[in-house]
Amino acid sequence: MKTTQQRRKERKKERFARQFHSKERVAWVQSLPCHVTHKKGNVVNAHVKSRGSGGTYKDIVPLDWAVHTDFDTMPEDKFEQKYRYTKELVRKAAWFYDKAWEIHVMPQEH
């Protein structure tokens, strides 16, 4: 029988895998430029669909920390005015990064 501590550790691993996929994927996203500003550095794995409403690693876009904060807190019109980029376009970009990750990890065929 598993202990409470063992079950908690397993649930934590499962939650991380669902929300971020893997440490390798987190590092890969952080190595990319911000999707909105195109600047490198200080980039985070930004969920564009909240984890609370079912967002997974497939809903992640690389965003600078400040852009991510604004994405989460600013009204749509203010975000668009500041960045000249809609939140909807940021959300739609998650598909691209999910596919790019699949290509990134796909084994090379010779």
N, C-alpha and C positions, 0 to 999 in steps of 0.2 A: 504494500500500500504506500502511496506517495504521501510525503509530508506536505503541510501547507506551504512551506517554503519552496519545495520542488514544484508544486502546482503554480505558484506565483511566478517563478522563474520561467516556466513553460509558457504561461499566458503572456508574459512580458515579451518573450521571443516571438511568439505568434503575432502579437500586436505590432511589434516593430516591423516584421516581415510584411504585414498587410499595409502598414502606413508608409514604409520607406523602402521595402524590398530587401536591401542588404547594405552593409557598410560600404561596399564597393560602389553601389549605385549612389549613395549619399555623397561619397567623395567625387564621383564623376560629375554629378550635378554641380557641386561646389567649384569644380575646375572650369566650368563654363562661364561665359560672360552673362551678365544680367540680361534677361530677355527684353526689357524695356529701355534701359540706358546703354546697353552694350558694353558696360565697364566690367572689368574683371576685379576680383577681390571682394571680400565681404558678401559673397553670394550664399544664399541659403536655399534649402529645399522648401519652396513655398507651396503649400497646398492651396490650389485655387478652388477646390471644393472642400469645405471643412471636414475634418475627420469625424466630427460629431454628426454630420449628415451623410456619412458613408464614404467620404473621400479616401482614396487609397494612393499608393505610390504612382498610379497611372494619372493622378490629378496634380502632379508636381510640375512646377515651372521654376527655373533658376531666376531668382530675383535678388537684387541688392537688399540688404536688411531694411534700409529706409523705404525703398519702394514697396517691400512686402508689408511693412507697417502701414503705409499709406493705402495699399490695396485692401487691407483688412479694416481700416478705420474711416477712410474718406468716402463721402458720397460719390456716386458714379460721375456726376458732372464735374466735381472738383478734381477728381483723379484725372479725368480726361483733359481738363484745362491745364493742369500742372505738367502732365507727361505727354500730351498729344497722342494718347493711346487709350483705347477703351478697355474696361475690365473684361468685357466679353471677348475681345481679341486675345487678352492674356489667358483667359480660361481655355479658349480654343487651341492655344499653343501647346497645352499639355499633351495632346495627341501626338504632335510632332516629337516631343522629347521622349515619350514612351517608345515610339518607333525608332528613334535614334539610339536609345539604350539597347533595344533588341538587336539592332545592327552592330552596335559597339561590342556586344558580348557574343555575337554569333561566331562560331568557330570558323576559321579560315578554311575554305575548301581548296585543295590543290589538285 
